[in-house]
Amino acid sequence: MSYLPQIRIPATYMRGGTSKGVFFNLADLPKAAQQPGPARDALLLRVIGSPDPYGKQTDGMGGATSSTSKTVILSKSSQLDYDVDYLFGQVSIDKAFVDWSGNCGNLTAAVGSFAISSGLVNARRIPQNGIVTVRIWQANIGKTIIAHVPITDGHVQETGDFELDGVTFPAAEVQVEFIDPADGDGAMFPTGNLVDDLEVADIGTLRATMINAGIPTIFLNAADINYNGTELQDAINSDDRALAMFEKIRAQGAIRMGLISNIEEAAARQHTPKVAIVSSPRDYQASSGKQILAHDIDLNVRAMSMGKLHHAMMGTAAVAIATAAAIPGTLVNLAAGGGERNAVTFGHPSGILKVGAEASQNNGEWAVDKAIMSRSARVLMEGWVRVPGDIF
């Protein structure tokens, strides 16, 4: 029996924030994968190494975590006054599907530099030294993101002294602005309330802030489900009962937020919504061994991603945190001490992160003009990925 040889596709493997993924220029994909659909999904699944019943993604580029099972497709923007269209695919590790329902805020930090290096940004806009403002159209959720990318000697500056908890080595700082971050076309608070009573079968009634900002997120008080908010990954990810509980909460919250119509649909929408627990600040030791002191943070936050506790914090969830913290009365705001604020510093499993948001209220409706955070990005490898020629 004969088999088709492998095909090779230009690709770049990049870290953005505390995530990493495989980046493609849309024009470089095989024609069958240049349009949304089964062929594109099949290609990305094979590139990453999914579905893998062993959960390791050994035969692909994935790293067997939600933070490293990611793909990005970029193209010259079809939108007026934008540089690049950014499409994000979260690849399931053990199932044969790619979730296109949301954005990856961490990888957003790498989008600007990839766009510049790939010629997707007009060369006349790139200074010899300085900052390039890259206007990004986030195609998954139809939102504007602005990345401020440093340039040295005409090229993207990747090295530097900016330190980001959850990333081992320092790099150049990339400031990212999420404009009007309320997700999609719906209300920022889809239930109309800053805090709801969320009824979850076999668990009970939980106080929850459900917000569409950055990414749909369900915030809970850690104490309401018997946590203190300083947990690290092993405390939750090694507990099957805890993981099942969080999935029940996520599915029920997705219904209340109008993201799905029945519980069964949650299994095919793993990327969104996220579930996060919040608590008032307290001391703890981060996963790196770094001591985090209560007086250095405003609150603690732990967030679930693709069914597991995230090792740091998803960039999109950080946008949700910044937004909710800026609105008096949400669980996030109350955990941080309440009142009006335009920035918050929170503790996560790998350390701390500061994020900011500008909120205002008009006719009783809350709006956030933008959320801001700093990240870093770096090319890890560039060249081609290879996949068997019979995947389509």
Secondary structure, DSSP 4 states (H G I P E B T S, - for coil): ---PPEEEEEEEEEEETTEEEEEEEGGGS-GGGSSSSHHHHHHHHHHHT-S-TTSS-TTSS--SSTTSSEEEEEEE-SSTT-SEEEEEEEE-SSSS-EE-SS--HHHHHHHHHHHHHTT-S-GGG--SSEEEEEEEEETTTTEEEEEEEEEETTEE----SB--TT-SS-B--EEEEEES-S-TTS-SSTTS-SSEEEEETTTEEEEEEEEESSSEEEEEEGGGGT--S---HHHHHT-HHHHHHHHHHHHHHHHHTTS-SSGGGGGG--SSSEEEEEE----EE-TTSPEEPGGG-SEEEEEEETTEE-SS--HHHHHHHHHHHTSTTSHHHHHTTSS--SEEEEEETTEEEEEEEEEEEETTEEEEEEEEEEE-EEEEEEEEEEEETT--
